[in-house]
Amino acid sequence: MAVSLRSGVKPEDRTAVRRLVASTGFFSGPEEEIAVELVDDALSKGEGPSGYHFIFAEENGQAVGYVCFGPIAGTTASHDLYWIVVDNGRRGGGVGRLLERACGEAVAKLGGRRIYVDTSSRAQYEPTRAFYRACGYAEAARLDDFYAAGDGKVIFVKSLD
Ligand SMILES: CC(C)(COP(=O)(O)OP(=O)(O)OC[C@H]1O[C@@H](n2cnc3c(N)ncnc32)[C@H](O)[C@@H]1OP(=O)(O)O)[C@@H](O)C(=O)NCCC(=O)NCCS
């Protein structure tokens, strides 16, 4: 079954985002709440005013992954990739690559020229870091002990120029 992409967020995506984020086993309860709060913000204010843009990957009408991104306030053309999540059962099947490519195209349409993404330095996130490198991101900075002792923040950047 082919995976299709849908831009924009709908009320039923609240449940889908919660399910997808929980499925990964990567995120804490508070992090899951933040993911849903971004959906709520985009639903109540609109994607442009909220600064949170969404693209969903769907199969048989069911979300199998999503990406959330938006412009970084105070910059001329820098965007953040806030969340990219693929259903745990679908990881490694190319859905993440599809979402990342669509995110890059959408950012370019919004006038963005750089995409930044933060991740953890923990070993659990090595596949995530490998994913970003495979998608053309380069490590730009590493802040030791940022999240907790022994858990640093790794900042990746991709230029769209
Ligand atoms: C990171 C994530 C979004 C990637 O999506 P995905 O659909 O699994 O990735 P893809 O199948 O599109 O992989 C694209 C490329 O990334 C690399 N990659 C993906 N998973 C990898 C892994 N486990 N180990 C090493 N490289 C990996 C590969 O180079 C792959 O290309 P290839 O299949 O041609 O070799 C997904 O695995 C995920 O949701 N992980 C848990 C949550 C997370 O870490 N999110 C990001 C932080 S918000």
The ligand as an ORCA input file, in Angstrom:
! r2SCAN-3c Opt
* xyz 0 1
  C      14.181      8.902     12.997
  C      12.960      8.426     12.184
  C      11.994      9.594     12.007
  C      13.470      7.987     10.787
  O      12.365      7.530     10.006
  P      12.441      6.096      9.261
  O      11.230      5.961      8.437
  O      12.721      5.069     10.285
  O      13.750      6.312      8.341
  P      13.953      5.857      6.816
  O      13.542      4.433      6.667
  O      13.320      6.848      5.912
  O      15.527      5.956      6.705
  C      16.212      6.914      5.903
  C      17.706      6.712      6.094
  O      18.095      7.009      7.438
  C      19.106      6.078      7.881
  N      18.544      5.278      8.992
  C      17.248      5.108      9.328
  N      17.135      4.297     10.407
  C      18.395      3.954     10.740
  C      18.941      3.108     11.737
  N      18.170      2.480     12.640
  N      20.284      2.973     11.798
  C      21.092      3.591     10.909
  N      20.613      4.394      9.910
  C      19.299      4.564      9.836
  C      19.424      5.186      6.697
  O      20.517      5.754      5.994
  C      18.147      5.282      5.866
  O      18.380      5.119      4.499
  P      18.407      3.647      3.831
  O      17.157      2.940      4.309
  O      18.410      3.961      2.391
  O      19.649      3.032      4.337
  C      12.214      7.228     12.847
  O      13.064      6.116     12.892
  C      11.699      7.516     14.248
  O      10.556      7.910     14.420
  N      12.539      7.291     15.289
  C      12.119      7.466     16.660
  C      11.770      8.877     16.998
  C      12.892      9.859     16.732
  O      14.049      9.654     17.060
  N      12.516     11.009     16.131
  C      13.442     12.105     15.867
  C      13.544     13.027     17.023
  S      12.154     14.136     17.109
*
